[in-house]
Amino acid sequence: MTLSIYDYAALTDEECDALIEKAKARLGDRCVILGHHYQRNEVFKHADFSGDSLKLSKDAAESTAEYIVFCGVHFMAEVADILSRPNQIAILPDLAAGCSMADMANLMKVNQCWSELAQVLDVENEVTPVTYINSAADLKAFCGEHGGIVCTSSNAEKILDWSFSRREKVLFFPDQHLGRNTAHRMGMSLDDMVVWDFTKPLGGLTVEEIKNAKMILWNGFCSVHQMFKPEHIDNFLAQYPETKVISHPEACLEVCQKSDYVGSTEFILKTVRASESRSRWLVATELNLVNRLNEECTDKNIHFMSPMLCMCSTMFRTDPQHLAWVLENLVAGHVVNQISVPEKDALLAKKALNAMLSVV
């Protein structure tokens, strides 16, 4: 009999910790738990591997585990399913753990965009679709079908180089800021970039704007990283002028331009960890990561950029109660919350992911 999540809702975190550790011991190498950097500490501490979404999926695929329990969000578990072996099963502890940015670009909207662009351009020969890994599997499949590719925040520059070597223009979704920051850092003028508003005909653009653009940026963003403002940097530096500022490229252009360093979560961790003792850092990325980094690097002064609470609320849905429920069901021989990408989408998405892996 499958255990119900309702049996776990009233348990304390401490009670769940005991159940999780006992279940992990019972499952042994048959199960691997993945913890994304933005995951809450109560769950993160149980992870066998930690990192960003692509690294975790690769770690899981290379493991001997039969069950991949991804403590992250939906698109991450999809990537794990796509890259894993046929005998591995990807599981998301809470199916409500999604990504608001990924939801801003769905297949229907992107197909409509592609059709409208085709009224103006020879899209199959002029436009390379590039999707950030923070997107649904069917959008990765869309890129695979149309000669496109996937990127991450750490390899976006190499991916754009590859894309522009093949075709004149790039359609970049779902995060406009990663696309803009990367292209601008590569020397592209802001005048060569336009934003596609998927709520308006032709994205709210004129035919001339579309024809002149090199980068067509989807009007999407991360609800966490949009909270960081350039005035947060100015105000902090007025008090602590020696501070180094480091930001994730999902932050807006104005924040990234005022930053000393811009890079992925792994880049932020590596850079701050390697910095001099007693150095001071202002960090623009998700709160759980910053707090964890601050606790780890006791010889440094690490500050969260926004004066307001700013965490990934959908990632936060995964709690010890859901993790205990998933693991105890596996011990009992039941798989709950399996994430399985349809075969057609998986094949095309893997084509786009493999294209990325071949470039980097």
N, C-alpha and C positions, 0 to 999 in steps of 0.2 A: 504494500500500500504506500503510495506517494505521500510524503509528509507535507503538510500545508504550511505556508508562510505564516498564517495566522497563529500557529502554535509557537512561533518564535517572537512575535511582535512585542510581547510583554516581558521578554527576557532582558536582563541587564547586559551591558557590554561585557562585564566580567564573566557572567554566565556563558555568554556566547564565545568568549575567548577560550574557555575551557573546552567547549564543544568543538571549536575549530581545531585546536591543537590535537585533541583526541582523534578527530576525523582525519587530519593530515597524517597522523602516525599510522592509522589503519590503511589509508590509501597509498602511502609511500610514494614510490616513483610513478605510480599510475596517474598522478594528478600534479599539475603545476599551477601555482597561483601567480598571476601577473599583477603588478601594482604600478599604475601610471603615476608620474610625478605629482599630478594635481589631486591625487586621491587623499582622502582624510587619513590621519595617522592611525585611527582605531582599526582601519582595514589595511593600510599600507604596511604596518608592522608584520602582517602575516604573509607578505609576498615572498615568493622564492626568487623572483626577478623583478627589478624595478627599472624604469626608464621611460622613454617616449614610446609612442604607439608602434612605430615600425620596428624599432629595436626589440620590443617585447614580443611582437609577432614572430620575428626571426628567431629569438631565443626559444620560444615555445616550439616552433617547427623543428628546431635542431635537438630538442629534448626527446627523451624516450616516453614522455607522458602520453597517456591515452586521453586524459581530460585536461583541457586548457580553460581555467577559470580566470576570466579577464576582469579585473577590478578597474574598470574604466568606463567608457561609454560605447554606444551601439556600433558606431562605425569602426571602432578599434577591434571589437570582437569579430566583425565581418572580415577585416583584413587578416586576422588570425585564422579564420576559417579558410580564406582563399589561399593563404600561403602554407597552411599546415598539410600534413600527409592525410591520405584518405581514411586512415584508421584513427585519426585524432578528432575529438569533438570539442568545439568551442562553446563556452557557456558564459552568459552575462548574468551576474547575480540578481540585478534588478532591471527588467526590461524597460522601465521608465527612465533609465539613465541614457539620455540622448545628448545631442549637441545642438544648441540653438543656431550656431553658425551653419552647420551642415544642413539644417532644416531650411535655411534660406534659399538653397538651390536644390530643387527636386527635379526629377527626370522630365516631368511635364513642362516645367518652366524652361529648362535648358533646351529641350526639343523645340519649343516655341521660338526661343531665341535663335537657334540654329536655322530654323525655317525662315525667320525674318531676315537674318543676315544673308541668307541665300538669295533674297530678293535684290540685294545690293552687290554681293560679292560672289565669287566662285569659291565657296567655302571649303570644298574638299581640296582645293589646290592653293588657297591663299591663307587659310586659318588653321592653326594648330590648337585644339582644345587642351587645356592644362587644368587638371583639378588638384587642388590641395588634398593631401591624404585625409584631411578632416572633411570627408564627404561620404555619401552613401555608396554602396557597392555598385548600384546601377549607374551612377555617374562615372565611376571608374570604368565601367563597361562601355559607357558612351564614348569615353576617350579612346578605349581600345578599338572600338568599332570605326572611329573616324581618324585614325592615325595619330591620336594624341597620347598623353602621358600623365603620370602622377608626379607630384613633387612633395617634399617635406619642407619645413622651415629651415633645415640645415643645408639642403641641396638645391633650393629654388633657383639660385643663380646659374648653376650648371644646367639645370633643366631648361631654363629660358634660353641659354646659349644654344642648346640642342634644338629647341623649338624654332628659333629664328634662323638657324642654319638650314631648316627644311622649308619653311614657309614665311611669308612676309609678315603675318599678323598672329597674335595670340589672343584667344578667348580664355580668360583666367577666372576660375570660380572655386569655392564660394567666397573667399576672403579678399576683398579689394585691397586691404592694407598690406598684406604679404606681397601681393603682386606689385603694388605701387612702390613700396619700399625697396624691393629687390631690383626692379627695373631702373629706378632712380639711382640706386647705388651703382648700377652698371653703366650709368651715364646717359640714360634715356631722359629726354625732356618731359616735363609734366604735360606739355602741349601735345605730346604724342599719345597720351593716355585719355581714355574716356570711360565713364561709368555707365554700365547698362542697368537701367531701372526696369526690372522685370514686370513691374505693374503697369508699364506704359507701352504703347505701340512703338516698335523700333527702339525699344529701350529708352525712349525719351530723347533720342538723338536724331539729327538730320542725316540725310544720305551723305552729304559732304563730310560730316564729322566721322561717320563710319568709314568712309573711303580713306580719309586722311590718318586715321588712328593706327598705331602699331600695337597698342595694348588695349583690349576691351575688357574692362574690369567689372566683375559682377558686383552688384550693390549688396554685398554681404559683409559681416563683421563678427568679431568675437565679443560677446556681451561683457566679458571680464576685461579684455584689453582695451576696449573703448573707454573705460573709466579713467584711464591715465591721461593727464592733461599736461601741456607744456608748462603751465603755471605751477604745477606741483614741483617740477624740477627747479624753476626759478626761485620759488619760495624756500625750498630746502637748501639750495646753494647759497642763498643769502645768509643763511645761518651757519652752514658748514661748507665753505668754498672749496675745501680739499677733496670733497666727495667725488668718487667715480660713479657715473650713471650707466646702467646697463639695462637694455630693454629687449623684449621679444618683438620680432617683426610684425606680429599681429597688432601692435600698437600703431597709432596714427603716425603719419609722416612727420608732423611737427614734434612729436615726442622722440621719434627715432633720430631726427636731425640734431636734437639737443643732447643726445646720448653719446657717451664715449665709446660704447660697445653696443652692437645689436646682433642678436643671434638666438638660436633655438634654446630650448630648456637645457639640453645637454651642454651647449656652449656656455650658457649662463653659469651652470654648476661648475664646469671645468675652470672657467675664468676666475670666478670668485674664490674657489678653493685654492687656486694657484697663486693668488695675490699675496702681497706682503702682509705680514702681521700688523695689526693695528690700523689697517686701511679701512676706509669707510665707503660703503656702497649703498646706492639708491637703486632699487630693483623694480622693474615694471614687468611683472608676470604674476601668475596665480598665487594667492595667499598661502596655501598649504605648502607649496614648494619653498616660498621665501621664509616662512616660519621654520621649516625643517632645516633649511640651509643656515639660518641664524643659530639654531640650537647646535648644529654640528660645528660651525666655525666660531668657536668661542673666543678666538684671538682676533676677530674682526668685528667691525660695527656694520651690521646689515639692516637696512631699513626698507620697508614696503612703500612704494611710491605714493599710492593713493591714500588720502586721509580717511576714506570710507572703506568699509568692509567690502572685499572684492574677491570672492571665491567662485569656483565653478559649481553652481548650484545643482546642475544635473549630475555631475560627477559625485556630488555629495550624497546623492540618493543611495549609493551603494554603502551599506552599513554592516556592522558585525552580524546583525540579525539575518540579513539576506545571505551573507557568506556562510554562516553556520547552517542555514536551511539548505543551501545548494550542496555543501559538502556532506552533510548527514544523509541527504538523499542519494548521493553517489555511493556512500558506504552501504546503504540499503539496496543498491542496485538500480536506482532510478535516476534518469537524466532529466533535469528540469531546466528551462530557459536556454535550450540549445539554440545557437545562432547558426543557421545554415543558409548560405547564399545559393540561389538557384543556379544550376549547372551552366546555363548559357551565360548568365551574368558573370559567374565566377571565372569562366574561361576568358571572356573579353577583358574583365577587370585585371586578371592575372597578366594578360598581354600588356596592358598599360603599366602595371607594376613592374613587370620584367624589363620593359623599356627603360623605366627609371633606374632599376638596379644595374642595367648594362651601361648606363651613362655615368653613374657614380661609383 
